[in-house]
């Protein structure tokens, strides 16, 4: 395990200096987005500055179960959209530690599942669930919830804690609070064990994702059982919840991309990643969509004739699209 230090923040911490936090060894920050229908007062400060400082970024919804789950999830998404939205690699979290709606355990479990499904459907990001031991024991005893990684609050543990049932592992541990340079007052402290392994892209993996259309085929249903997410270095990963989902990705995702093989790391519930199959985008639209590098893998690396033609075609289409946007904007300005 290679757990690293994170913090989680809200308006209580005011306006953190994330460059200072990074310099002192903090790897990421998860900012409160909302509590029910109330936006966190520091969200507009926190959200862009976390990534600007080079930290991993997350946002959480402090759940208010008196709302419907769909309504609350959409509130969360709308507040995020107002500050730039979620990007590939961001962490989105449901903080479920109260039952304001006085729901039964079964109803609360369905509330959590609906929230997670709504957010994942809208963003392509699999949410985490944050909670603490007694709440999990009373309300979250449903194996369906383990499709979503658990961030466990357990300040009494002296070292990385065992996962409470029904989970078998945790992805993050809130172990206490303390003071740090760059933050006024006390702040919650966390250790996060990021998904691994994440293979590194190499130049001999030159298969091409030709267009956003192919990506959308996969995102839009060509991979039964879930969504495919893209993270750094050209790596694609998804969670494998069951053997049938594993079979789905082996049989349907791989053939979409050059009939390449799908390599699986880990066991059920762990990421599957495949660079030799998915490769690096060679059109600007797809690269921008997923925040990936665009073009040759290294400075001076020559494109093949086919790649050069595809790249020139993509550039021409992008230029044409830019020209159309400019024309529309000019017309609007003149109106």
Residue, then its C-alpha position, 0 to 999 in steps of 0.5 A: x500500500x502506498x497511502x499518501x496524505x490528503x486533507x478535506x476542507x470546507x468554509x471552516x478552513x477559510x481560504x487555504x494556500x494550496x501551494x504551501x500545502x503541496x510544498x509540505x507534502x500534501x498530495x490532494x484535497x477534497x473540498x465540500x461542495x454543498x450540504x443539501x441545497x446549501x453551497x459551501x462558502x469556500x467552494x469557488x475559492x477551493x475548486x480551481x486552486x486545488x488543481x492549480x497548485x498541482x494537487x489531486x482534487x475531490x469534492x463532497x456532498x454532505x448528504x441531507x436525506x430529507x431531500x430526494x437523492x436525485x434532487x440532491x445529486x443534481x444540486x451537487x452537480x450544479x454547484x460543481x458546474x458553476x465552478x468549472x465542473x468535474x474533470x477526469x481524475x477528480x474524486x466525487x464523494x457522498x458524505x453520508x453520516x446523518x439521516x435527516x430524513x429519518x429513512x429506514x435502513x433499506x430506504x437510506x441504502x437506496x438513497x445512497x445508491x441513487x445518488x451514486x448512480x446519478x452522479x456517475x451517470x452524469x460525470x463518468x466518475x465512480x463516486x466514493x462513499x464517506x462514513x463512519x463505523x457506527x453509521x455503516x453498521x446501522x444503515x449501510x449493510x448492503x453489498x451493492x454499496x461496495x461498488x463504490x469505494x469507501x472513505x472511512x472516518x476512524x480517528x481511533x485507529x492507530x494504523x490503516x484500519x480494517x474495512x467494515x462490512x460489507x466492504x472488504x477494502x477502503x480507499x481512504x482513511x480520515x484519521x484525525x485533524x491537526x494544523x498545517x502551514x497554509x490553513x488557518x485553524x484545524x483541518x481534517x487529515x486523511x490518508x488515501x491509497x490511490x488505485x494501482x497499478x497505473x501503467x506508464x504509456x510507452x512509445x511502442x503502444x501507438x494504437x490510435x483512438x481515431x475520434x470522440x465517436x469511438x470513445x462515445x461508443x464505449x461510454x454510451x453503452x458498448x461496455x455493458x455493466x458500467x462506464x470507462x474512465x480515463x486518467x493520466x498518462x493515457x491510462x483507461x480504467x474501470x471497476x470490475x464489480x462481478x465476473x460477468x462485468x469482467x467478461x463484458x469488458x473482455x468481450x466488448x470493450x477490447x474489440x472496439x479498439x483495433x481488436x486489441x487485447x484487454x489486460x486485467x490487473x488485480x481482482x474483482x473490485x480493482x481497476x482494469x487498465x489497458x494501454x496497448x488497446x486504448x492508446x493515446x488520442x490523435x485528434x484534438x477533440x478526444x484529447x481535450x475531452x479527457x485531458x490527455x496529451x495530444x500528438x506524438x508521444x515524445x518530442x521529435x517522434x515521427x508520425x506514420x503517413x497514416x497518422x499524419x493524414x489523420x492528424x491533418x484531417x483532425x486539425x482541419x476539422x478543428x479549424x473549421x469548427x473554430x471558424x464557424x464559432x467565430x462567425x456565430x459569435x460575430x453575428x451575435x455581437x452585431x445583433 
